[in-house]
Amino acid sequence: MTKQMGGRKLGVVSSHRRALLRNMATSLFHHERITTTVAKAKELRPFAERIITLAKSGSRVGVYRDIQDRVVRRKLFDVLAVRYKERPGGYMRILRLSPRQGDNAPVGRVELIS
């Protein structure tokens, strides 16, 4: 019997979903706060927290695989890894905002905890 896979499909194919998460994580690390739908935010949280944990451990290969922007990579290792050095996890929060005007989709703000 086959088992179901975890995670949301977000209405896109797997390669698009991977690119979407990489782009959202890059924007989150750059701006430290982004606004998106709650479903995307819930998928982004474990993906981005794993990248921060890799940066804390100094694994450049793991971070370079998902983050292409040089400025963001430098910020990950120099600023964010130092900020969260003593924190064991839970680097971000999702705040729910009012629904989106056009399609009434639930919207949330993802931000890094300072």
MMTF fields as JSON, N, C-alpha, C and O atoms, coordinates in Angstrom:
{
  "mmtfVersion": "1.0.0",
  "mmtfProducer": "UNKNOWN",
  "numBonds": 455,
  "numAtoms": 456,
  "numGroups": 114,
  "numChains": 1,
  "numModels": 1,
  "chainsPerModel": [1],
  "groupsPerChain": [114],
  "chainIdList": ["A"],
  "bondAtomList": [4, 2, 8, 6, 12, 10, 16, 14, 20, 18, 24, 22, 28, 26, 32, 30, 36, 34, 40, 38, 44, 42, 48, 46, 52, 50, 56, 54, 60, 58, 64, 62, 68, 66, 72, 70, 76, 74, 80, 78, 84, 82, 88, 86, 92, 90, 96, 94, 100, 98, 104, 102, 108, 106, 112, 110, 116, 114, 120, 118, 124, 122, 128, 126, 132, 130, 136, 134, 140, 138, 144, 142, 148, 146, 152, 150, 156, 154, 160, 158, 164, 162, 168, 166, 172, 170, 176, 174, 180, 178, 184, 182, 188, 186, 192, 190, 196, 194, 200, 198, 204, 202, 208, 206, 212, 210, 216, 214, 220, 218, 224, 222, 228, 226, 232, 230, 236, 234, 240, 238, 244, 242, 248, 246, 252, 250, 256, 254, 260, 258, 264, 262, 268, 266, 272, 270, 276, 274, 280, 278, 284, 282, 288, 286, 292, 290, 296, 294, 300, 298, 304, 302, 308, 306, 312, 310, 316, 314, 320, 318, 324, 322, 328, 326, 332, 330, 336, 334, 340, 338, 344, 342, 348, 346, 352, 350, 356, 354, 360, 358, 364, 362, 368, 366, 372, 370, 376, 374, 380, 378, 384, 382, 388, 386, 392, 390, 396, 394, 400, 398, 404, 402, 408, 406, 412, 410, 416, 414, 420, 418, 424, 422, 428, 426, 432, 430, 436, 434, 440, 438, 444, 442, 448, 446, 452, 450],
  "bondOrderList": [1, 1, 1, 1, 1, 1, 1, 1, 1, 1, 1, 1, 1, 1, 1, 1, 1, 1, 1, 1, 1, 1, 1, 1, 1, 1, 1, 1, 1, 1, 1, 1, 1, 1, 1, 1, 1, 1, 1, 1, 1, 1, 1, 1, 1, 1, 1, 1, 1, 1, 1, 1, 1, 1, 1, 1, 1, 1, 1, 1, 1, 1, 1, 1, 1, 1, 1, 1, 1, 1, 1, 1, 1, 1, 1, 1, 1, 1, 1, 1, 1, 1, 1, 1, 1, 1, 1, 1, 1, 1, 1, 1, 1, 1, 1, 1, 1, 1, 1, 1, 1, 1, 1, 1, 1, 1, 1, 1, 1, 1, 1, 1, 1],
  "groupList": [{"groupName": "MET", "atomNameList": ["N", "CA", "C", "O"], "elementList": ["N", "C", "C", "O"], "formalChargeList": [0, 0, 0, 0], "bondAtomList": [1, 0, 2, 1, 3, 2], "bondOrderList": [1, 1, 2], "singleLetterCode": "M", "chemCompType": "L-PEPTIDE LINKING"}, {"groupName": "THR", "atomNameList": ["N", "CA", "C", "O"], "elementList": ["N", "C", "C", "O"], "formalChargeList": [0, 0, 0, 0], "bondAtomList": [1, 0, 2, 1, 3, 2], "bondOrderList": [1, 1, 2], "singleLetterCode": "T", "chemCompType": "L-PEPTIDE LINKING"}, {"groupName": "LYS", "atomNameList": ["N", "CA", "C", "O"], "elementList": ["N", "C", "C", "O"], "formalChargeList": [0, 0, 0, 0], "bondAtomList": [1, 0, 2, 1, 3, 2], "bondOrderList": [1, 1, 2], "singleLetterCode": "K", "chemCompType": "L-PEPTIDE LINKING"}, {"groupName": "GLN", "atomNameList": ["N", "CA", "C", "O"], "elementList": ["N", "C", "C", "O"], "formalChargeList": [0, 0, 0, 0], "bondAtomList": [1, 0, 2, 1, 3, 2], "bondOrderList": [1, 1, 2], "singleLetterCode": "Q", "chemCompType": "L-PEPTIDE LINKING"}, {"groupName": "GLY", "atomNameList": ["N", "CA", "C", "O"], "elementList": ["N", "C", "C", "O"], "formalChargeList": [0, 0, 0, 0], "bondAtomList": [1, 0, 2, 1, 3, 2], "bondOrderList": [1, 1, 2], "singleLetterCode": "G", "chemCompType": "PEPTIDE LINKING"}, {"groupName": "ARG", "atomNameList": ["N", "CA", "C", "O"], "elementList": ["N", "C", "C", "O"], "formalChargeList": [0, 0, 0, 0], "bondAtomList": [1, 0, 2, 1, 3, 2], "bondOrderList": [1, 1, 2], "singleLetterCode": "R", "chemCompType": "L-PEPTIDE LINKING"}, {"groupName": "LEU", "atomNameList": ["N", "CA", "C", "O"], "elementList": ["N", "C", "C", "O"], "formalChargeList": [0, 0, 0, 0], "bondAtomList": [1, 0, 2, 1, 3, 2], "bondOrderList": [1, 1, 2], "singleLetterCode": "L", "chemCompType": "L-PEPTIDE LINKING"}, {"groupName": "VAL", "atomNameList": ["N", "CA", "C", "O"], "elementList": ["N", "C", "C", "O"], "formalChargeList": [0, 0, 0, 0], "bondAtomList": [1, 0, 2, 1, 3, 2], "bondOrderList": [1, 1, 2], "singleLetterCode": "V", "chemCompType": "L-PEPTIDE LINKING"}, {"groupName": "SER", "atomNameList": ["N", "CA", "C", "O"], "elementList": ["N", "C", "C", "O"], "formalChargeList": [0, 0, 0, 0], "bondAtomList": [1, 0, 2, 1, 3, 2], "bondOrderList": [1, 1, 2], "singleLetterCode": "S", "chemCompType": "L-PEPTIDE LINKING"}, {"groupName": "HIS", "atomNameList": ["N", "CA", "C", "O"], "elementList": ["N", "C", "C", "O"], "formalChargeList": [0, 0, 0, 0], "bondAtomList": [1, 0, 2, 1, 3, 2], "bondOrderList": [1, 1, 2], "singleLetterCode": "H", "chemCompType": "L-PEPTIDE LINKING"}, {"groupName": "ALA", "atomNameList": ["N", "CA", "C", "O"], "elementList": ["N", "C", "C", "O"], "formalChargeList": [0, 0, 0, 0], "bondAtomList": [1, 0, 2, 1, 3, 2], "bondOrderList": [1, 1, 2], "singleLetterCode": "A", "chemCompType": "L-PEPTIDE LINKING"}, {"groupName": "ASN", "atomNameList": ["N", "CA", "C", "O"], "elementList": ["N", "C", "C", "O"], "formalChargeList": [0, 0, 0, 0], "bondAtomList": [1, 0, 2, 1, 3, 2], "bondOrderList": [1, 1, 2], "singleLetterCode": "N", "chemCompType": "L-PEPTIDE LINKING"}, {"groupName": "PHE", "atomNameList": ["N", "CA", "C", "O"], "elementList": ["N", "C", "C", "O"], "formalChargeList": [0, 0, 0, 0], "bondAtomList": [1, 0, 2, 1, 3, 2], "bondOrderList": [1, 1, 2], "singleLetterCode": "F", "chemCompType": "L-PEPTIDE LINKING"}, {"groupName": "GLU", "atomNameList": ["N", "CA", "C", "O"], "elementList": ["N", "C", "C", "O"], "formalChargeList": [0, 0, 0, 0], "bondAtomList": [1, 0, 2, 1, 3, 2], "bondOrderList": [1, 1, 2], "singleLetterCode": "E", "chemCompType": "L-PEPTIDE LINKING"}, {"groupName": "ILE", "atomNameList": ["N", "CA", "C", "O"], "elementList": ["N", "C", "C", "O"], "formalChargeList": [0, 0, 0, 0], "bondAtomList": [1, 0, 2, 1, 3, 2], "bondOrderList": [1, 1, 2], "singleLetterCode": "I", "chemCompType": "L-PEPTIDE LINKING"}, {"groupName": "PRO", "atomNameList": ["N", "CA", "C", "O"], "elementList": ["N", "C", "C", "O"], "formalChargeList": [0, 0, 0, 0], "bondAtomList": [1, 0, 2, 1, 3, 2], "bondOrderList": [1, 1, 2], "singleLetterCode": "P", "chemCompType": "L-PEPTIDE LINKING"}, {"groupName": "TYR", "atomNameList": ["N", "CA", "C", "O"], "elementList": ["N", "C", "C", "O"], "formalChargeList": [0, 0, 0, 0], "bondAtomList": [1, 0, 2, 1, 3, 2], "bondOrderList": [1, 1, 2], "singleLetterCode": "Y", "chemCompType": "L-PEPTIDE LINKING"}, {"groupName": "ASP", "atomNameList": ["N", "CA", "C", "O"], "elementList": ["N", "C", "C", "O"], "formalChargeList": [0, 0, 0, 0], "bondAtomList": [1, 0, 2, 1, 3, 2], "bondOrderList": [1, 1, 2], "singleLetterCode": "D", "chemCompType": "L-PEPTIDE LINKING"}],
  "groupTypeList": [0, 1, 2, 3, 0, 4, 4, 5, 2, 6, 4, 7, 7, 8, 8, 9, 5, 5, 10, 6, 6, 5, 11, 0, 10, 1, 8, 6, 12, 9, 9, 13, 5, 14, 1, 1, 1, 7, 10, 2, 10, 2, 13, 6, 5, 15, 12, 10, 13, 5, 14, 14, 1, 6, 10, 2, 8, 4, 8, 5, 7, 4, 7, 16, 5, 17, 14, 3, 17, 5, 7, 7, 5, 5, 2, 6, 12, 17, 7, 6, 10, 7, 5, 16, 2, 13, 5, 15, 4, 4, 16, 0, 5, 14, 6, 5, 6, 8, 15, 5, 3, 4, 17, 11, 10, 15, 7, 4, 5, 7, 13, 6, 14, 8],
  "groupIdList": [1, 2, 3, 4, 5, 6, 7, 8, 9, 10, 11, 12, 13, 14, 15, 16, 17, 18, 19, 20, 21, 22, 23, 24, 25, 26, 27, 28, 29, 30, 31, 32, 33, 34, 35, 36, 37, 38, 39, 40, 41, 42, 43, 44, 45, 46, 47, 48, 49, 50, 51, 52, 53, 54, 55, 56, 57, 58, 59, 60, 61, 62, 63, 64, 65, 66, 67, 68, 69, 70, 71, 72, 73, 74, 75, 76, 77, 78, 79, 80, 81, 82, 83, 84, 85, 86, 87, 88, 89, 90, 91, 92, 93, 94, 95, 96, 97, 98, 99, 100, 101, 102, 103, 104, 105, 106, 107, 108, 109, 110, 111, 112, 113, 114],
  "secStructList": [7, 7, 7, 7, 7, 7, 1, 7, 7, 6, 6, 1, 7, 2, 2, 2, 2, 2, 2, 2, 2, 2, 2, 2, 2, 2, 2, 2, 2, 2, 2, 1, 3, 3, 3, 3, 3, 2, 2, 2, 2, 2, 2, 2, 2, 2, 2, 2, 2, 2, 2, 2, 2, 2, 2, 2, 2, 6, 7, 2, 2, 2, 2, 2, 2, 2, 7, 7, 7, 2, 2, 2, 2, 2, 2, 0, 0, 0, 0, 0, 2, 2, 2, 6, 1, 1, 7, 7, 1, 7, 7, 3, 3, 3, 3, 3, 7, 7, 7, 7, 6, 6, 6, 7, 7, 7, 3, 3, 3, 3, 3, 3, 7, 7],
  "xCoordList": [0.843, 0.0, 0.891, 1.809, 0.611, 1.41, 0.912, -0.283, 1.83, 1.5, 1.515, 2.229, 0.734, 0.69, 1.926, 2.466, 2.361, 3.502, 3.024, 1.918, 3.839, 3.489, 3.766, 4.479, 3.215, 3.465, 2.337, 1.546, 2.284, 1.258, 1.785, 2.973, 0.913, 1.337, 1.297, 1.993, 0.501, 0.388, -0.018, 0.19, -0.586, -1.103, -0.044, -0.334, 1.182, 2.251, 3.011, 2.891, 3.798, 4.611, 5.799, 6.086, 6.484, 7.519, 8.682, 9.203, 9.102, 10.221, 9.835, 10.645, 8.599, 8.113, 7.993, 8.308, 7.536, 7.399, 8.759, 8.895, 9.759, 11.11, 11.662, 12.266, 11.452, 11.904, 11.149, 11.734, 9.854, 9.045, 9.561, 9.689, 9.857, 10.364, 11.749, 12.037, 12.597, 13.924, 13.822, 14.52, 12.951, 12.787, 12.179, 12.598, 11.193, 10.575, 11.565, 11.591, 12.373, 13.375, 14.412, 14.826, 14.834, 15.796, 15.217, 15.904, 13.966, 13.325, 13.158, 13.338, 12.818, 12.658, 13.977, 14.0, 15.07, 16.358, 16.841, 17.523, 16.495, 16.922, 16.16, 16.762, 14.828, 13.978, 13.599, 13.156, 13.772, 13.424, 11.925, 11.51, 11.118, 9.664, 9.031, 9.363, 8.125, 7.407, 5.933, 5.585, 5.081, 3.658, 3.277, 3.606, 2.584, 2.19, 0.958, 0.449, 0.482, -0.664, -0.223, 0.954, -1.163, -0.848, -0.327, 0.573, -0.875, -0.421, 1.046, 1.827, 1.419, 2.818, 3.712, 4.844, 3.211, 3.997, 4.27, 5.372, 3.275, 3.454, 4.434, 5.132, 4.493, 5.474, 6.864, 7.87, 6.917, 8.198, 8.923, 10.152, 8.183, 8.805, 9.837, 10.98, 9.5, 10.533, 11.671, 12.813, 11.375, 12.408, 13.426, 14.632, 12.944, 13.835, 14.563, 15.729, 13.893, 14.554, 15.667, 16.671, 15.51, 16.568, 17.788, 18.922, 17.567, 18.68, 19.411, 20.641, 18.677, 19.322, 20.141, 21.245, 19.619, 20.356, 21.632, 22.667, 21.57, 22.777, 23.797, 24.998, 23.325, 24.235, 24.875, 26.047, 24.121, 24.673, 25.794, 26.793, 25.625, 26.641, 27.816, 28.827, 27.696, 28.783, 28.791, 29.798, 27.708, 27.634, 27.343, 26.187, 28.39, 28.224, 27.591, 26.817, 27.903, 27.352, 25.837, 25.133, 25.33, 23.892, 23.162, 22.062, 23.791, 23.17, 23.274, 22.311, 24.433, 24.642, 23.718, 23.41, 23.271, 22.374, 21.031, 20.445, 20.547, 19.216, 19.215, 18.25, 20.249, 20.291, 21.334, 22.521, 20.897, 21.797, 22.36, 23.421, 21.677, 22.076, 23.273, 23.208, 24.351, 25.568, 25.37, 25.901, 24.613, 24.381, 23.608, 23.917, 22.617, 21.803, 22.622, 22.492, 23.462, 24.318, 25.259, 25.461, 25.831, 26.729, 25.961, 26.469, 24.74, 23.927, 23.587, 23.572, 23.314, 23.004, 24.155, 23.935, 25.367, 26.508, 27.003, 27.425, 26.956, 27.534, 26.559, 26.966, 25.276, 24.303, 23.357, 23.271, 22.651, 21.595, 22.148, 21.587, 23.222, 23.796, 24.31, 24.214, 24.859, 25.343, 24.163, 24.206, 23.114, 21.934, 21.268, 20.826, 21.193, 20.481, 21.424, 21.034, 22.651, 23.637, 23.165, 23.359, 22.551, 22.113, 20.694, 20.268, 19.959, 18.558, 18.473, 19.066, 17.762, 17.731, 16.78, 16.788, 15.989, 15.048, 13.961, 14.003, 12.981, 11.888, 12.347, 12.189, 12.92, 13.513, 12.515, 12.854, 11.292, 10.336, 8.945, 8.642, 8.095, 6.695, 5.816, 6.236, 4.586, 3.589, 2.447, 1.807, 2.201, 1.097, 0.001, 0.264, -1.205, -2.311, -2.831, -3.022, -3.05, -3.567, -4.981, -5.52, -5.577, -6.923, -6.86, -5.828, -7.948, -7.951, -7.646, -7.903, -7.102, -6.739, -7.992, -9.005, -7.921, -9.074, -9.666, -10.886, -8.853, -9.362, -10.048, -11.134, -9.434, -9.976, -10.249, -10.552, -10.147, -10.444, -9.526, -9.911, -8.313, -7.358, -6.781, -6.526, -6.574, -5.971, -4.517, -3.722, -4.182, -2.86, -2.156, -2.782, -0.853, -0.067, 1.259, 1.744, 1.836, 3.159, 4.149, 3.951, 5.203, 6.266, 7.415, 7.873, 7.884, 8.982, 9.962, 9.595, 11.215, 12.25, 12.184, 12.0, 12.334, 12.316, 13.676, 14.716, 13.662, 14.928, 15.527, 16.6],
  "yCoordList": [-1.176, 0.0, 1.243, 1.362, 2.151, 3.373, 4.376, 4.448, 5.14, 6.141, 7.522, 7.767, 8.412, 9.771, 10.541, 10.303, 11.457, 12.307, 13.538, 14.024, 14.033, 15.232, 16.484, 16.441, 17.582, 18.862, 19.278, 18.457, 20.566, 21.125, 21.217, 21.46, 21.026, 21.113, 22.539, 22.865, 23.388, 24.805, 25.039, 26.129, 24.042, 24.204, 24.296, 24.775, 23.852, 23.923, 22.607, 21.801, 22.394, 21.185, 21.297, 22.381, 20.198, 20.15, 21.095, 21.701, 21.237, 22.134, 23.592, 24.384, 23.938, 25.295, 25.553, 26.644, 24.542, 24.671, 24.872, 25.688, 24.13, 24.274, 25.674, 26.302, 26.157, 27.503, 28.564, 29.559, 28.345, 29.27, 29.383, 30.488, 28.252, 28.263, 28.906, 29.637, 28.645, 29.259, 30.777, 31.515, 31.242, 32.683, 33.347, 34.436, 32.692, 33.266, 33.3, 34.268, 32.262, 32.242, 33.335, 33.994, 33.533, 34.594, 35.961, 36.792, 36.198, 37.47, 37.64, 38.737, 36.566, 36.625, 36.978, 37.827, 36.349, 36.633, 38.035, 38.671, 38.519, 39.855, 40.94, 41.868, 40.823, 41.861, 41.569, 42.465, 40.324, 39.837, 39.865, 39.634, 40.14, 40.144, 40.132, 40.971, 39.185, 39.16, 38.86, 38.32, 39.214, 38.949, 37.989, 38.221, 36.911, 35.891, 35.169, 35.52, 34.171, 33.417, 32.529, 32.196, 32.162, 31.368, 29.985, 29.461, 29.388, 28.062, 28.106, 27.223, 29.135, 29.27, 29.562, 29.082, 30.338, 30.66, 29.417, 29.247, 28.546, 27.321, 26.363, 25.614, 26.378, 25.563, 26.187, 25.477, 27.508, 28.203, 28.035, 27.968, 27.965, 27.942, 26.817, 27.12, 25.537, 24.514, 24.612, 24.29, 25.053, 25.193, 26.253, 26.022, 27.417, 28.512, 28.235, 28.6, 27.599, 27.294, 26.276, 26.326, 25.362, 24.405, 25.131, 24.773, 26.138, 26.9, 27.672, 27.722, 28.269, 28.993, 28.037, 28.381, 26.849, 25.865, 25.44, 25.252, 25.286, 24.964, 26.097, 25.847, 27.332, 28.47, 28.526, 28.882, 28.179, 28.149, 27.125, 27.367, 25.979, 24.934, 25.192, 24.493, 26.183, 26.528, 25.726, 25.728, 25.041, 24.226, 25.114, 25.412, 25.525, 26.422, 25.724, 26.339, 24.457, 23.729, 23.638, 23.828, 23.352, 23.246, 24.555, 24.577, 25.656, 26.97, 27.419, 27.953, 27.211, 27.661, 26.938, 27.469, 25.73, 24.979, 25.697, 25.682, 26.321, 26.908, 28.423, 28.985, 29.098, 30.561, 30.991, 30.714, 31.664, 32.045, 33.452, 33.75, 34.312, 35.711, 35.835, 35.389, 36.437, 36.556, 37.428, 37.131, 38.495, 39.408, 38.69, 38.844, 37.915, 37.194, 36.092, 35.865, 35.409, 34.382, 34.984, 34.415, 36.128, 36.796, 37.195, 37.055, 37.692, 38.076, 36.86, 36.946, 35.721, 34.499, 34.108, 33.813, 34.105, 33.648, 34.703, 34.363, 35.981, 37.023, 37.588, 37.952, 37.667, 38.317, 37.306, 37.223, 36.54, 35.673, 34.487, 34.13, 33.876, 32.743, 33.181, 32.435, 34.396, 34.916, 35.267, 35.025, 35.835, 36.228, 35.022, 35.102, 33.893, 32.721, 31.646, 30.481, 32.009, 31.024, 30.233, 29.019, 30.902, 30.244, 29.691, 28.957, 30.028, 29.617, 28.24, 28.046, 27.275, 25.92, 25.734, 24.667, 26.698, 26.588, 27.626, 28.434, 27.611, 28.573, 29.978, 30.888, 30.164, 31.443, 32.414, 33.574, 31.967, 32.856, 32.657, 31.657, 33.654, 33.579, 33.941, 34.647, 33.441, 33.746, 34.489, 33.964, 35.698, 36.503, 36.55, 36.857, 36.249, 36.273, 37.702, 38.436, 38.067, 39.39, 39.242, 38.137, 40.35, 40.282, 39.596, 39.65, 38.955, 38.237, 39.151, 40.354, 38.562, 39.317, 39.823, 39.126, 41.024, 41.702, 40.942, 40.797, 40.463, 39.909, 38.568, 38.373, 37.632, 36.284, 35.784, 34.606, 36.655, 36.337, 35.238, 34.506, 35.132, 34.133, 34.585, 35.774, 33.65, 34.036, 34.456, 33.728, 35.627, 36.211, 36.28, 36.527, 36.06, 36.137, 36.817, 36.884, 37.319, 37.943, 36.999, 36.593, 36.658, 35.825, 36.743, 37.528, 36.65, 37.513, 36.731, 35.798, 37.138, 36.54, 37.136, 38.343, 36.293, 36.758, 37.383, 36.803, 38.557, 39.222, 38.895, 39.396],
  "zCoordList": [0.0, 0.0, 0.0, 0.812, -0.909, -0.972, 0.053, 0.34, 0.595, 1.608, 0.985, 0.012, 1.541, 1.031, 1.474, 2.555, 0.637, 0.946, 1.709, 1.475, 2.601, 3.355, 2.554, 1.551, 2.984, 2.339, 1.42, 0.955, 1.172, 0.303, -1.12, -1.332, -2.086, -3.48, -3.999, -4.961, -3.383, -3.734, -5.185, -5.718, -5.814, -7.173, -8.246, -9.343, -7.974, -8.964, -8.976, -8.053, -10.034, -10.13, -9.182, -8.673, -8.944, -7.907, -8.178, -7.242, -9.426, -9.724, -9.484, -9.002, -9.82, -9.567, -8.07, -7.594, -7.327, -5.878, -5.215, -4.304, -5.671, -5.126, -5.42, -4.55, -6.646, -7.002, -6.199, -5.772, -5.999, -5.213, -3.785, -3.257, -3.158, -1.784, -1.705, -0.757, -2.681, -2.686, -2.824, -2.129, -3.723, -3.915, -2.682, -2.29, -2.075, -0.884, 0.278, 1.039, 0.421, 1.488, 1.272, 2.226, 0.03, -0.273, 0.076, 0.671, -0.286, 0.041, 1.547, 2.077, 2.228, 3.683, 4.358, 5.25, 3.953, 4.571, 4.226, 5.029, 3.043, 2.635, 3.381, 3.921, 3.411, 4.009, 5.463, 6.181, 5.896, 7.231, 7.514, 8.65, 6.514, 6.665, 5.271, 4.433, 5.019, 3.749, 4.024, 5.074, 3.08, 3.17, 2.052, 0.888, 2.405, 1.445, 1.981, 3.045, 1.259, 1.749, 2.913, 3.042, 3.736, 4.926, 4.532, 5.188, 3.478, 3.048, 2.614, 2.969, 1.846, 1.427, 2.625, 2.691, 3.559, 4.751, 5.578, 6.1, 5.702, 6.477, 5.803, 6.486, 4.489, 3.776, 3.834, 3.835, 3.884, 3.907, 5.235, 5.262, 6.333, 7.664, 7.834, 8.175, 7.617, 7.807, 6.803, 7.131, 5.578, 4.551, 4.951, 4.866, 5.387, 5.754, 7.063, 7.211, 8.006, 9.279, 9.093, 9.803, 8.161, 7.86, 7.287, 7.603, 6.455, 5.879, 6.974, 6.976, 7.897, 8.992, 9.849, 10.272, 10.107, 10.894, 10.177, 10.817, 8.851, 8.087, 8.172, 8.28, 8.123, 8.231, 9.613, 9.74, 10.64, 11.996, 12.118, 12.795, 11.46, 11.552, 10.612, 10.685, 9.733, 8.829, 7.542, 6.834, 7.215, 6.003, 4.798, 4.498, 4.122, 2.98, 1.787, 1.054, 1.581, 0.44, 0.552, -0.439, 1.739, 1.926, 1.691, 1.139, 2.118, 1.939, 0.489, -0.061, -0.141, -1.52, -2.493, -3.56, -2.139, -3.012, -3.172, -4.254, -2.104, -2.14, -2.262, -2.78, -1.809, -1.845, -2.866, -2.697, -3.925, -5.01, -4.86, -5.409, -4.136, -4.002, -3.051, -1.906, -3.525, -2.713, -1.484, -0.415, -1.634, -0.508, 0.597, 1.778, 0.212, 1.189, 1.86, 3.063, 1.087, 1.685, 2.713, 3.786, 2.391, 3.34, 4.596, 5.709, 4.418, 5.569, 6.428, 7.656, 5.776, 6.525, 7.446, 8.621, 6.929, 7.72, 8.705, 9.81, 8.318, 9.167, 10.191, 11.294, 9.841, 10.72, 11.367, 12.592, 10.54, 11.07, 11.855, 12.891, 11.395, 12.126, 13.488, 14.462, 13.556, 14.841, 15.741, 16.947, 15.161, 15.948, 16.601, 17.747, 15.868, 16.36, 16.889, 16.977, 17.241, 17.68, 18.893, 18.951, 19.858, 21.088, 21.003, 21.894, 19.95, 19.841, 19.189, 18.128, 19.777, 19.229, 18.044, 17.431, 17.712, 16.595, 16.757, 17.684, 15.856, 15.936, 15.617, 16.431, 14.425, 14.055, 13.439, 13.205, 13.171, 12.504, 13.054, 13.705, 12.768, 13.185, 12.001, 11.083, 12.042, 11.019, 11.697, 12.608, 11.252, 11.77, 10.71, 9.547, 11.113, 10.159, 9.991, 10.96, 8.73, 8.389, 7.84, 7.794, 7.426, 6.859, 5.489, 4.82, 5.07, 3.786, 2.602, 2.643, 1.565, 0.364, -0.34, -0.394, -0.872, -1.458, -2.649, -2.727, -3.559, -4.803, -4.666, -5.213, -3.943, -3.898, -2.478, -2.286, -1.497, -0.102, 0.46, 1.372, -0.093, 0.389, 1.732, 1.926, 2.658, 3.942, 3.755, 3.159, 4.266, 4.072, 5.418, 6.449, 5.394, 6.616, 6.373, 5.243, 7.437, 7.367, 8.038, 9.183, 7.327, 7.863, 8.229, 7.399, 9.465, 9.881, 10.737, 11.451, 10.646, 11.462, 12.86, 13.016, 13.873, 15.247, 15.553, 15.242, 16.159, 16.413, 17.753, 18.087]
}
